[in-house]
Amino acid sequence: MQLPASMTKVKLIKRYKRFLADVEFTDGTIETAHCANTGSMSGLTDPGLPVWVWKSDNPNRKLSWSLELVGLESGLVGINTSRPNQLVAEALKNKKITPLKDYSQIQPEVKYGEKSRIDFLLTEPGLPKCYVEVKNVHYSTRAGLAQFPDSATSRGARHLMEMSKMCQQGHRAATIYVVQRTDCTEFSLCQENDPAYVSAFAEAKKNGVESYIYSCAISPTELKLCSALAFSS
């Protein structure tokens, strides 16, 4: 997928209140950008880091600029948590996710279970329904290893339990972890950050919930879902 043409490299001053980031342009101008990420963004918020922002043409937006990428010595990191769903939607449509390529009907944001909403419901005559949850991954504390989650996520554990119930009813369910980092070749769950999620994942796996991990090619102009990554125990 193409990123906005207005993408501009700037310097991060600080990220605060989760959704805000002050950035400095090359001419010294300081702007507050929207940060579409509720996580801790550990290791990605050091003052002075190069970051990329883009400007919206929506006159009704309170903040014109949005934070998209963070530059590290090891590579680029995508922090916009809306992008993985867009990438997966594109990949599903183009049959690029091999385990799910037999499904042709894709419905986003479908209510299911007890007060939950699945990212994608896949259907195809003659096949069981498939409930797909997408997770953004940008956390890493060891070279080459991406981890999820970067902070406790009770919502994530609840989704795994709901998907387990779907499998018990004869449907399929899958979590797709999208690693928005160019410097990682492996993936693991982070016991230290959220042991409850790791336990819920293990239980969901026993119940038949599938999991797939994909890397991303990232540049200031484009994001692309790439090859599957290894699951490191």
TIKOL-960346 format. One line per 2 residues: number of its first residue (from 1); their letters; for each residue x, y, z of C-alpha. Coordinates in steps of 0.25 Angstrom, whole numbers, always signed. Layout:
# TIKOL-960346
NUM> A> X,Y,Z ~ ...
This chain:
# TIKOL-960346
1> MQ> +0,+0,+0 ~ +5,+14,-3
3> LP> +7,+24,+8 ~ +2,+38,+7
5> AS> +10,+47,-3 ~ +12,+57,+8
7> MT> +21,+48,+17 ~ +32,+57,+23
9> KV> +44,+53,+31 ~ +45,+61,+44
11> KL> +51,+60,+58 ~ +44,+54,+70
13> IK> +43,+64,+82 ~ +34,+55,+91
15> RY> +22,+46,+90 ~ +12,+48,+101
17> KR> -2,+46,+106 ~ -2,+33,+97
19> FL> -8,+40,+85 ~ +1,+52,+83
21> AD> +15,+55,+78 ~ +23,+68,+77
23> VE> +32,+68,+65 ~ +42,+78,+59
25> FT> +43,+81,+44 ~ +57,+84,+37
27> DG> +53,+99,+37 ~ +51,+99,+52
29> TI> +36,+99,+52 ~ +30,+90,+63
31> ET> +17,+83,+61 ~ +8,+73,+69
33> AH> +5,+61,+62 ~ -6,+50,+64
35> CA> +0,+37,+69 ~ -9,+25,+65
37> NT> -4,+16,+75 ~ -9,+13,+89
39> GS> +3,+4,+93 ~ +15,+8,+101
41> MS> +24,+9,+88 ~ +36,+5,+97
43> GL> +49,+8,+90 ~ +42,+17,+80
45> TD> +40,+30,+87 ~ +54,+35,+90
47> PG> +56,+50,+87 ~ +64,+53,+75
49> LP> +60,+40,+67 ~ +57,+42,+52
51> VW> +42,+40,+50 ~ +33,+42,+38
53> VW> +19,+49,+38 ~ +9,+52,+28
55> KS> -1,+63,+26 ~ -16,+61,+25
57> DN> -24,+69,+15 ~ -36,+68,+24
59> PN> -39,+82,+29 ~ -48,+77,+40
61> RK> -36,+70,+47 ~ -31,+76,+60
63> LS> -17,+72,+57 ~ -12,+72,+42
65> WS> +0,+63,+44 ~ +1,+49,+47
67> LE> +12,+40,+52 ~ +15,+28,+43
69> LV> +29,+23,+44 ~ +41,+23,+54
71> GL> +55,+22,+49 ~ +65,+13,+57
73> ES> +80,+10,+54 ~ +75,-4,+51
75> GL> +63,+0,+42 ~ +50,+6,+40
77> VG> +38,+3,+50 ~ +23,+6,+46
79> IN> +15,+11,+58 ~ +2,+14,+52
81> TS> -7,+2,+57 ~ -18,+4,+46
83> RP> -8,+0,+36 ~ -8,-15,+39
85> NQ> -23,-17,+36 ~ -21,-9,+23
87> LV> -9,-18,+19 ~ -17,-31,+23
89> AE> -29,-27,+16 ~ -21,-24,+3
91> AL> -14,-38,+4 ~ -27,-45,+7
93> KN> -33,-39,-6 ~ -21,-43,-14
95> KK> -20,-57,-8 ~ -6,-54,-2
97> IT> -9,-61,+11 ~ -7,-75,+7
99> PL> -15,-82,+18 ~ -27,-73,+16
101> KD> -26,-72,+1 ~ -39,-81,-2
103> YS> -48,-70,+4 ~ -54,-60,-6
105> QI> -64,-53,+3 ~ -57,-43,+13
107> QP> -66,-35,+23 ~ -58,-25,+32
109> EV> -62,-22,+46 ~ -73,-32,+49
111> KY> -79,-34,+63 ~ -78,-48,+69
113> GE> -78,-55,+82 ~ -81,-47,+95
115> KS> -79,-32,+92 ~ -67,-34,+83
117> RI> -64,-30,+68 ~ -55,-38,+59
119> DF> -46,-31,+49 ~ -50,-40,+38
121> LL> -60,-50,+36 ~ -57,-59,+24
123> TE> -67,-68,+17 ~ -68,-77,+5
125> PG> -78,-88,+1 ~ -74,-101,+6
127> LP> -64,-96,+16 ~ -65,-93,+31
129> KC> -66,-78,+35 ~ -52,-72,+38
131> YV> -51,-61,+49 ~ -38,-53,+47
133> EV> -32,-44,+57 ~ -20,-35,+53
135> KN> -10,-30,+63 ~ +1,-19,+61
137> VH> +15,-23,+65 ~ +26,-13,+67
139> YS> +32,-17,+81 ~ +46,-22,+81
141> TR> +56,-24,+92 ~ +66,-33,+86
143> AG> +73,-32,+72 ~ +64,-38,+61
145> LA> +53,-43,+70 ~ +39,-36,+70
147> QF> +30,-38,+82 ~ +15,-36,+85
149> PD> +9,-30,+93 ~ +17,-17,+97
151> SA> +8,-15,+109 ~ -3,-23,+116
153> TS> -15,-25,+107 ~ -28,-31,+114
155> RG> -35,-28,+101 ~ -26,-37,+93
157> AR> -27,-49,+103 ~ -42,-47,+102
159> HL> -42,-48,+87 ~ -34,-61,+88
161> ME> -45,-67,+97 ~ -56,-63,+88
163> MS> -48,-69,+76 ~ -47,-82,+84
165> KM> -62,-82,+85 ~ -63,-81,+70
167> CQ> -54,-92,+68 ~ -62,-101,+78
169> QG> -74,-98,+69 ~ -68,-103,+57
171> HR> -62,-90,+51 ~ -48,-86,+48
173> AA> -41,-75,+55 ~ -27,-68,+53
175> TI> -19,-57,+58 ~ -10,-50,+49
177> YV> +2,-43,+55 ~ +8,-32,+46
179> VQ> +22,-28,+49 ~ +24,-14,+45
181> RT> +39,-15,+47 ~ +50,-17,+36
183> DC> +60,-22,+46 ~ +53,-34,+51
185> TE> +53,-48,+46 ~ +47,-56,+57
187> FS> +34,-54,+66 ~ +30,-58,+80
189> LC> +20,-55,+91 ~ +25,-46,+102
191> QE> +22,-53,+115 ~ +28,-42,+123
193> ND> +19,-31,+118 ~ +6,-40,+119
195> PA> +6,-54,+124 ~ -9,-54,+124
197> YV> -9,-52,+108 ~ +2,-63,+107
199> SA> -7,-73,+115 ~ -19,-69,+107
201> FA> -11,-72,+94 ~ -7,-85,+99
203> EA> -21,-89,+102 ~ -26,-84,+89
205> KK> -16,-92,+81 ~ -21,-104,+88
207> NG> -35,-101,+84 ~ -31,-99,+69
209> VE> -28,-84,+68 ~ -18,-82,+57
211> SY> -7,-72,+57 ~ +1,-66,+46
213> IY> +13,-56,+46 ~ +17,-47,+34
215> SC> +28,-37,+32 ~ +27,-24,+25
217> AI> +35,-16,+15 ~ +35,-2,+20
219> SP> +39,+11,+13 ~ +35,+25,+14
221> TE> +26,+23,+2 ~ +21,+9,+3
223> LK> +17,-2,+13 ~ +16,-16,+8
225> LC> +13,-30,+15 ~ +24,-39,+12
227> SA> +28,-53,+16 ~ +24,-61,+28
229> LA> +33,-61,+40 ~ +38,-72,+49
231> FS> +31,-73,+63 ~ +42,-74,+73
233> S> +38,-81,+86
